Amino acid sequence: MEYQKIEDNLYSIREVFSRDVFLSGVEEFNPNNNNWVFSKAENDDEQFPRIGFLYKVESQGVGENLALINLGVIAKFICQRILKKNLILQRVNTNIQYFGQESTLHLDGPRNNQWSLVVFMSPFWSPEWGGEFVLGNQISIPYIPNSAVLFKSNAYHKGSAPNRYCNHPRLSLAFLFEEQEITSK
């Protein structure tokens, strides 16, 4: 794992997971290997899909996808090493985007003590396909498989959709962490 501080509260990380761990995460997006369903959040009157995500059929609630939780634990230790802060994993989000499913700028969390780690999970990707991560309107980070962006969760950001030259989905995992105060007795 290599990381670079781009600016205050923004880091780019290469080779986030070992190859085997990364591929185990990629497998979670494969509907042949699990009972997850790709869904789209949109109004009936919209002509084109906008946002896609995975949800588990007959979901029992938080904590049942151990593969994603295991990735979150590894990601937590990576982030703690970079930030030199104790963190608690609060949420794991999956994201799938195809051409035309452009997202909007959004926040992952409202508080200043929360951090997001977005990991690019497509197993192969060409830079000419787009899909970059955008922070605000100023910073663009290219989509590179098994790379990630670590940033404050209350910063506006988005994942750009693949462009028309790409016939593969843009896959990502977003982990939300909260800083944990250490108290001594």
N, C-alpha and C positions, 0 to 999 in steps of 0.2 A: 504494500500500500504506500503510495506517495500522495502527498497533498501540498497544495499551494494556497497561501492566503492571497485572495484577490483584492480585498479591501476589508475594512472592519466588518465583522460579522458575516463574512462571505468566504467560503473555502471551496476549492475544486479538488476532488479526490479521484485518483486513478487506481484501478485494480482493487476495488473495495473488498470484494470477497475472493477467497481462493476459487479456483476453477470449479471444483466439485460443489462448493457451497452455492456459487453463482448459478450453476446449471440446475441445482435442486430448486432454486427460486424460480428459474425460467419454467420448470415443469409445473409449477403451481398455476401458470397461465394456460396450460394445455387442457382443454376440456375432455380429452380422451383419458386423462389420468386422474381426474377428480370430478366431483359433482358441482362444480361452479358453473354459473351461467353468465354470459355476457349480456348486459342490459344497457339501455340508453335512457338517460333522463331528459325528456323533452315533452313539449306539449303536443297534443294531437294535431294541432293546426300548423305545426312547423313542417316544412317540406324536407329539410335535411336533418340528420342526426347531429347533435352537438357534443354530448358528453357520454362517454362509455365507462363502465366499471364492472367489476366482477361481484357477484353475490352468490352465497351458498344456498342451494335448494334445501328447504326444511331446516333452516339455520337454527341452531340451539343457542346462539349468543356469542359473546366475546370469549376468546381463548380456545376455540376449537380447531383452529388451523395451526398446528404445531410447527409446520415448516416455516410459515411467515413469522411466527413468534420467535423461532430460533434465529432467523435472519435478523430480527429486531434486536435480539440480545447481542449478537455479534456487532451489529451497527452501533448499538449503544456504547460498547467498549471502544470502538473506533472513534466515535464522537467525543467520548470522555478524554481520550488520549490527545486529541487535537485541541479541545477547548479547555482542558484541565479543570473540569467541573464535574460534579456528580450529577447524573441524569436518571430520570425515570421514564421508561417507555410508556406512552399514553395511548398511542393509536398507530395502526398500520392501514394505509390506504393503497388500493391497487388502481391502476389507471391503464386504459387501452384507448389509443386514438388511431383512427384511420384518416386518410386524405379527406379533407373537408370538415373534420371535427375540430375546428379551432377553438381553443379554450379562451377564457377571459382572465384578466388580471384578478387575483384573489389573495386572501390571507388564509394561512392554515390554522393560526391561533391568534387570539387578540392580545395576549400578554407578552411583556418584554422578556420574561424568563423562559420562554419556549423556543425550541429549535426544531427545524425541519431538515431531514436528510432525504433527498430525492435521488434514488438509484436508477440508472438507466438499464433496463432488464432485457431488451431485445438481444438475442444471441449474436446477431450480425447486423451491421448497419453501414450504409455508405454516407459520407458527409454531404453528398449532393442531394440526399433525400430530405434534408431539413430536420425538423424535430428538436431544435435547440431549446434550451431552458432560457427564459427571459426574466430578469429581475428588474422591476420597474419598467422603464422604457429605455434605459441606458445600457444595461449589461446583458450580453448574449453569450451563453456557454454552449458549445457544440455537444450534440448527442453522441456519446461514445459508449458502446456496451461496457458494462461493469464499471462505469465511472459514476460519480455522484456530485451533488452540490449540497453543501451544508450552509444554512443561513437562518437568521432569526425568523420565526414563524409569523411575526407581525409585519413582514415585508411583502409588498405586492409583487406577485410573480405569476408566471404561467408556463406551461409546456406547449410549445408550438406543435401543431399537427404535421404529419409527414406531407410532403408536397406531392404533386401529381405524378412524379417519376417513381414513386414508391408504392409497391403493392403489398407491403407488409405492415402490420400494426406497430405503433410506437408503444412499448411497454415500459411502465415505471412503477416503482414502489416508493411510497412516501411514508416515512416514519416521523412521528411527532414525539418529541422529548420535552420534559420539563426539568429545569434545574432543581436540584434537591439541596436544601440547606442541611448542613451537618451540625448537629447540636451535641455538645458533650455534657455529661452529667458529673 
